[in-house]
Amino acid sequence: MRIFDDGWGLRALAACVACGVASCAAHAHDMMYVGQTSTGRLTIYIDPAIVPNMMYQSIYPEFGGWVQTEFGIETIGGPIPEYNLYPISPLADVRLVLVSGDPGIVLQKDEFQGPLLVGESYYLGNPYFHQHPIWNITEPEIGKIYKLTFILHDLNGVYTDSAPFTITFGCIPCPADFDRSTFVDIEDFIGFVLAFESGEMSADIDQSGFVDTDDFDAFVSVFEAGC
């Protein structure tokens, strides 16, 4: 269930190179950027403003708990010396290897093959890649911060492994509680409708990156179900 770049993400990255990585996240959802250091080691840039990355209650029948699909990984499109971040060779073949993780959070493998286990790798591929894994909190607890630690590994040996890095996640309260009052009531429905009509991203209930009728249907479903 990888989502490949349609060209927009790379154009956005190219446009962002002059202004630095941090501003790029706003252009391509919440993205982490893979590159190499000046010494030829794989590395990743994670904007501190997007961690912990917050998940919503899953609307997908395949995955229970809380799910995030917007938090993605892509290769950097140009050099950012101030972050010691440089583009990687198309000869590389990059994998995301799980080192450790807290109980209750997983990265789902492709094709519904279950959670990624410690020591297993998730395919990223040859540059340029732009992918959105399925991050899944299976045992949600509001207020708790969950951690997953990875390294980046190049199967073709062009680059040495990255240093271990940790990604953090949390749970946003039930999406039916749109106004975060801790109660699900008509005020939530009204708040959602106003946000939906204005096209605000808070109304992107299905986390598709767009506000459309699918979000309206999804909100009606979670509202009827309550929390």
Beta strands, then each sheet from edge to edge (+ up, - down):
strand 1: 30-36
strand 2: 42-46
strand 3: 53-57
strand 4: 66-68
strand 5: 71-75
strand 6: 94-101
strand 7: 105-108
strand 8: 121-125
strand 9: 130-131
strand 10: 134-137
strand 11: 146-154
strand 12: 165-171
sheet 1: 2+ 1- 5- 9+
sheet 2: 7+ 10- 4+ 3- 12- 11+ 6- 8+
end
